[in-house]
Amino acid sequence: MIGYIPYAAARSTQADQLSVAADRIASLVEEWRGGGALTGPGPLFVGIGASLAAACAPVWSLRKRGIDAWRLSAGDFPLPLPHSAHPVIGISQSGRSTETLAALDSVARDLRFAVVNSVPSPVSEAAARTLGLGSIPDSYASTIGFTATVVALGMIADAWDGGAVDPAWRALPEQVERLDATLGARAEELAASFDDALWADFVGSGPSVGSAEAGALLFREVARIPSSSLSTRTYLHGSMESASATGVHVLFGSDREVDVARMLREAGNRVILVTGDDVGELEGIVVIRLPKAPPGPRAVLEAVAMQSLVEAVAHARSIDIEEFVFFHDDTKVGSAEESR
């Protein structure tokens, strides 16, 4: 089992760690593809929390290619999982998530895949095939562990059933480094957007729904701000009626999200727009511009933007990022090494 490192330390080395991890992951994915492991019916991704959010863009990419794929919260469906020919990919950065392990154990072993950071671990040992990220030292509120997981799942989605890993992943570490530098220079401005905010909504469409989920989770964990995540269409179907200036609205996307951002701002609300499009200056709206990237790599960039933003907000509120309030004894199982 890997240990934890400070949040700032994990973020400062993230670009370099992603570069190493991407090469490792691409080689493993190619081995799987060459061995025929990534053929046939599309996968069912199962995970909890950030791990579930990490599967959103990969599912989008697979379904856009016409391949059936889903993601399920591992603890929210009865077990055993229904019998099918679809492989089940268990996602757990620690490799010890109780619900994910139980979901994997409920299907035939030859259908069990795992994407984990920590190897060996209970989840890695339960799977017939495991893609290990490299036991990368990560922060307690996950940074590099999350982004490397998105890379791994994205590359698997790219290569599934005759596909190939997108070359765009190679440009990602440099894009992450530049984005971090840009946002770091704006830390005070970005943090000010959350001055006295009582809550936050994170809203995105398609592959960015997972980024909204991950962003809301980070703001709850790191800045302790009550936060919700919604898809854009769900938000438009009534949820935005409770919008007010007591909170912040963080939107991921373009086109429709730009319209929603303007609508919210005109009603006197605080808005942050995270987009890869050239939307120009939007009066009264804080814009975080991302490099152009396909959905998978863009999900990593959206995550990096949220990591930088929440760090700035936590510092402005004098919150110790390394301290968590609650600890649970039933969400993780012991590793094989701990049980010996």
For each residue, the residues with C-beta under 8 A, 3 or more apart:
1: 94 95 96 118 121 335 337 338
2: 94 117 118 135 136 137 138
3: 137
4: 137 138 139 140
5: 9 10 137 138 139
6: 9 10 139 321 322
7: 10 11 139 140 141 143 222 311 321 322
8: 11 12 311 321
9: 5 6 12 13 139
10: 5 6 7 13 14 137 138 139 143 144
11: 7 8 14 139 143 144 180 307 308 311
12: 8 9
13: 9 10 16 17 144
14: 10 11 17 18 143 144 147 176 180 304
15: 18 19 173 174 176 177 180
16: 13 19 20 173
17: 13 14 20 21 136 144 148
18: 14 15 21 22 144 147 148 151 172 173 176 300
19: 15 16 22 23 173
20: 16 17 23 24 134
21: 17 18 24 25 133 134 136 144 148 151 152
22: 18 19 25 26 151 169 170 172 173
23: 19 20 26 27
24: 20 21 27 28 133 134
25: 21 22 28 29 131 133 148 151 152 155
26: 22 23 29 30 155 165 169
27: 23 24 30 31
28: 24 25 31 32 131 132
29: 25 26 32 33 38 131 152 155 156 158 159 165
30: 26 27 33 34 159 165
31: 27 28 34 35
32: 28 29 35 37 38 129 131 156 159
33: 29 30 36 37 38 159
34: 30 31
35: 31 32
36: 33 39
37: 32 33 113 129
38: 29 32 33 156 159 160 161
39: 36 160 161 162
40: 85 87 161
41: 68 84 85 86 87
42: 62 63 67 68 69 86 160 161
43: 62 69 86 87 88 89 113 156 160
44: 69 70 71 72 81 84 86 87 88 89
45: 52 55 58 59 69 70 71 72 89 91 153
46: 52 71 72 73 74 81 88 89 90 91 100 103 104
47: 51 52 54 55 71 73 74 90 91 92 97 100
48: 51 52 73 74 75 92 97 99 100 331
49: 52 53 217
50: 53 54 93 142 146 149 214 217
51: 47 48 54 55 91 92 93 97 100 149
52: 45 46 47 48 49 55 56 71 72 73 74 91 210 213
53: 49 50 56 146 210 211 213 214 217
54: 47 50 51 58 91 146 149 150 153 210 214 299
55: 45 47 51 52 58 59 71 89 91 153 210
56: 52 53 59 60 71 207 208 209 210 211 213 299
57: 60 61 150 153 154 157 207 208 210 211 295 296 298 299
58: 45 54 55 61 62 69 150 153 154 156 157 296
59: 45 55 56 62 63 69 70 71 157
60: 56 57 63 64 206 207 295
61: 57 58 64 65 154 157 158 207 294 295 296
62: 42 43 58 59 65 67 68 69 157 160
63: 42 59 60 66 67 68 69
64: 60 61
65: 61 62 160 161 163
66: 63
67: 42 62 63 160 161
68: 41 42 62 63 86
69: 42 43 44 45 58 59 62 63 157
70: 44 45 59
71: 44 45 46 47 52 55 56 59
72: 44 45 46 52 76 77 103
73: 46 47 48 52 76 77 99
74: 46 47 48 52 77 90 97 99 100 102 103
75: 48 98 99
76: 72 73
77: 72 73 74 81 103
78:
79: 102 103 106
80: 83 106 107
81: 44 46 77 84 88 103 106 107
82:
83: 80 107
84: 41 44 81
85: 40 41 111
86: 41 42 43 44 68 111
87: 40 41 43 44 111 112 113
88: 43 44 46 81 103 104 107 111 112 113
89: 43 44 45 46 55 113 114 115 153 156
90: 46 47 74 97 100 101 103 104 112 113 114 115 116 123 126 127
91: 45 46 47 51 52 54 55 100 114 115 116 149 153
92: 47 48 51 95 96 97 100 101 114 115 116 121 123
93: 50 51 116 117 118 133 138 142 145 146 149
94: 1 2 97 116 117 118 121 332
95: 1 92 114 116 117 118 119 120 121 122 123 124 335
96: 1 92 101 118 121 122 123 332 333 334 335
97: 47 48 51 74 90 92 94 100 101 123 331 332 333
98: 75 101 102 330 331 332 333
99: 48 73 74 75 102 103 331
100: 46 47 48 51 74 90 91 92 97 103 104 123
101: 90 92 96 97 98 104 105 122 123 126 333
102: 74 79 98 99 105 106
103: 46 72 74 77 79 81 88 90 99 100 106 107
104: 46 88 90 100 101 107 112 114 123 126 127
105: 101 102 126
106: 79 80 81 102 103
107: 80 81 83 88 103 104 111 112
108: 111 112
109: 112 128
110: 128
111: 85 86 87 88 107 108 128
112: 87 88 90 104 107 108 109 126 127 128 129
113: 37 43 87 88 89 90 127 128 129 130 131
114: 89 90 91 92 95 104 123 124 126 127 129 130 131
115: 89 90 91 92 130 131 133 149 152 153 156
116: 90 91 92 93 94 95 119 121 123 124 130 131 132 133
117: 2 93 94 95 132 133 134 135 136 138 145 148 149
118: 1 2 93 94 95 96 121 124 132 135 335
119: 95 116 124 130 132 135
120: 95 124 125 335 336 337
121: 1 92 94 95 96 116 118 124 125 335 336
122: 95 96 101 125 126 333 334 335 336
123: 90 92 95 96 97 100 101 104 114 116 126 127 130
124: 95 114 116 118 119 120 121 127 130 132
125: 120 121 122 336
126: 90 101 104 105 112 114 122 123
127: 90 104 112 113 114 123 124 130
128: 109 110 111 112 113
129: 32 37 112 113 114
130: 113 114 115 116 119 123 124 127
131: 25 28 29 32 113 114 115 116 152 156
132: 28 116 117 118 119 124 135
133: 21 24 25 93 115 116 117 136 145 148 149 152
134: 20 21 24 117 148
135: 2 117 118 119 132
136: 2 17 21 117 133 144 145 148
137: 2 3 4 5 10 144
138: 2 4 5 10 93 117 142 143 144 145
139: 4 5 6 7 9 10 11 142 143 144 145 321 322
140: 4 7 322 324
141: 7 218 221 222 321 324
142: 50 93 138 139 145 146
143: 7 10 11 14 138 139 146 147 307
144: 10 11 13 14 17 18 21 136 137 138 139 147 148
145: 93 117 133 136 138 139 142 148 149
146: 50 53 54 93 142 143 149 150 214 303
147: 14 18 143 144 150 151 176 300 303 304
148: 17 18 21 25 117 133 134 136 144 145 151 152
149: 50 51 54 91 93 115 117 133 145 146 152 153
150: 54 57 58 146 147 153 154 296 299 300 303
151: 18 21 22 25 147 148 154 155 169 172 296 300
152: 21 25 29 115 131 133 148 149 155 156
153: 45 54 55 57 58 89 91 115 149 150 156 157
154: 57 58 61 150 151 157 158 166 169 296 297 299 300
155: 25 26 29 151 152 158 159 165 166 169 296
156: 29 32 38 43 58 89 115 131 152 153 159 160
157: 57 58 59 61 62 69 153 154 160 163 296
158: 29 61 154 155 163 164 165 166 296
159: 29 30 32 33 38 155 156 163 164 165
160: 38 39 42 43 62 65 67 156 157 163
161: 38 39 40 42 65 67
162: 39
163: 65 157 158 159 160
164: 158 159
165: 26 29 30 155 158 159 169
166: 154 155 158 169 294 296 297
167: 170 171
168: 171 172 293 294 296 297
169: 22 26 151 154 155 165 166 172 296 297
170: 22 167
171: 167 168 174 175 291 293 297
172: 18 22 151 168 169 175 176 293 297 300 301
173: 15 16 18 19 22 176 177
174: 15 171 177 178
175: 171 172 178 179 291 293 297 301
176: 14 15 18 147 172 173 179 180 300 301 304
177: 15 173 174 180 181
178: 174 175 181 182 291
179: 175 176 182 183 290 291 301 304 305 308
180: 11 14 15 176 177 183 184 304 308
181: 177 178 184 185
182: 178 179 185 186
183: 179 180 186 187 190 288 305 308 309
184: 180 181 187 308
185: 181 182
186: 182 183 189 190
187: 183 184 190 191 308 311 312 315
188: 191 192 312 316
189: 186 192 193 286
190: 183 186 187 193 272 286 288 308 309 312 313
191: 187 188 194 195 309 312 313 315 316
192: 188 189 195 316
193: 189 190 197 248 270 272 286
194: 191 197 200 223 225 248 313 316
195: 191 192 316
196:
197: 193 194 200 225 246 247 248 270
198: 225 226 246 247
199: 225 226 227 228 246 247 248
200: 194 197 216 219 225 226 227 228 247 248 249 250
201: 227 228 229 230 235 239 240 243 247 248 249 250
202: 211 212 213 215 216 219 227 228 229 230 250 252
203: 212 229 230 231 232 235 249 250 251 252 257 260
204: 208 209 210 211 212 231 232 251 252 253 257 302
205: 208 209 231 232 233 252 253 256 257
206: 60 209 253 295
207: 56 57 60 61 210 211 295 296 298 299
208: 56 57 204 205 211 212 252 253 298 299 302
209: 56 204 205 206 212 213 229 231
210: 52 53 54 55 56 57 204 207 213 214 299
211: 53 56 57 202 204 207 208 214 215 252 274 299 302 303 306
212: 202 203 204 208 209 215 216 229 230 231 250 252
213: 52 53 56 202 209 210 216 217 229
214: 50 53 54 146 210 211 217 218 302 303 306
215: 202 211 212 218 219 227 229 250 252 302 303 306 310
216: 200 202 212 213 219 220 227 228 229
217: 49 50 53 213 214 220 221 227 229
218: 141 214 215 221 222 223 306 307 310
219: 200 202 215 216 222 223 225 227 306 310 313
220: 216 217 223 224 225 226 227
221: 141 217 218 224 324
222: 7 141 218 219 310 311 313 314 319 321
223: 194 218 219 220 310 313 314 317 319
224: 220 221 317 319 325
225: 194 197 198 199 200 219 220 313
226: 198 199 200 220
227: 199 200 201 202 215 216 217 219 220
228: 199 200 201 202 216
229: 201 202 203 209 212 213 215 216 217
230: 201 202 203 212 234 235 239
231: 203 204 205 209 212 234 235
232: 203 204 205 235 236 251 253 256 257 260
233: 205 236 237
234: 230 231 237 239
235: 201 203 230 231 232 239 240 260
236: 232 233 239 240 260
237: 233 234
238: 241
239: 201 230 234 235 236 242
240: 201 235 236 243 260 264
241: 238
242: 239
243: 201 240 247 249 264 267 269
244: 247 269
245: 268 269 270
246: 197 198 199
247: 197 198 199 200 201 243 244 269 270
248: 193 194 197 199 200 201 270 271 272
249: 200 201 203 243 261 264 269 270 271 272
250: 200 201 202 203 212 215 271 272 274 306
251: 203 204 232 257 260 261 271 272 273 274
252: 202 203 204 205 208 211 212 215 257 274 275 302
253: 204 205 206 208 232 256 257 258 274 275
254: 257 258 275 276 277 279
255: 258 259 277
256: 205 232 253 259 260
257: 203 204 205 232 251 252 253 254 260 261 273 275
258: 253 254 255 261 262 273 275 277 279 282
259: 255 256 262 263
260: 203 232 235 236 240 251 256 257 263 264
261: 249 251 257 258 264 265 271 273 282 285
262: 258 259 265 266 282 285
263: 259 260 266 267
264: 240 243 249 260 261 267 269 271
265: 261 262 268 269 271 282 283 284 285
266: 262 263
267: 243 263 264
268: 245 265
269: 243 244 245 247 249 264 265
270: 193 197 245 247 248 249
271: 248 249 250 251 261 264 265 284 285 286
272: 190 193 248 249 250 251 285 286 287 288 309
273: 251 257 258 261 279 282 285 286 287 288
274: 211 250 251 252 253 288 290 302 305
275: 252 253 254 257 258 279 287 288 289 290
276: 254 289 290 291 292 293 298 301
277: 254 255 258
278: 289
279: 254 258 273 275 282 287
280:
281: 287
282: 258 261 262 265 273 279 285 287
283: 265
284: 265 271
285: 261 262 265 271 272 273 282
286: 189 190 193 271 272 273
287: 272 273 275 279 281 282
288: 183 190 272 273 274 275 305 309
289: 275 276 278
290: 179 274 275 276 293 298 301 302 305
291: 171 175 178 179 276 301
292: 276
293: 168 171 172 175 276 290 296 297 298 301
294: 61 166 168 297 298
295: 57 60 61 206 207 298 299
296: 57 58 61 150 151 154 155 157 158 166 168 169 207 293 299 300
297: 154 166 168 169 171 172 175 293 294 300 301
298: 57 207 208 276 290 293 294 295 301 302
299: 54 56 57 150 154 207 208 210 211 295 296 302 303
300: 18 147 150 151 154 172 176 296 297 303 304
301: 172 175 176 179 276 290 291 293 297 298 304 305
302: 204 208 211 214 215 252 274 290 298 299 305 306
303: 146 147 150 211 214 215 299 300 306 307
304: 14 147 176 179 180 300 301 307 308
305: 179 183 274 288 290 301 302 308 309
306: 211 214 215 218 219 250 302 303 309 310
307: 11 143 218 303 304 310 311
308: 11 179 180 183 184 187 190 304 305 311 312
309: 183 190 191 272 288 305 306 312 313
310: 215 218 219 222 223 306 307 313 314
311: 7 8 11 187 222 307 308 314 315 321
312: 187 188 190 191 308 309 315 316
313: 190 191 194 219 222 223 225 309 310 316 317
314: 222 223 310 311 317 319 321
315: 187 191 311 312 318 319
316: 188 191 192 194 195 312 313
317: 223 224 313 314
318: 315
319: 222 223 224 314 315 323
320: 323
321: 6 7 8 139 141 222 311 314
322: 6 7 139 140
323: 319 320
324: 140 141 221 327
325: 224
326:
327: 324
328: 331
329:
330: 98
331: 48 97 98 99 328
332: 94 96 97 98
333: 96 97 98 101 122
334: 96 122 338 339
335: 1 95 96 118 120 121 122 338 339
336: 120 121 122 125 339 340
337: 1 120 340
338: 1 334 335
339: 334 335 336
340: 336 337
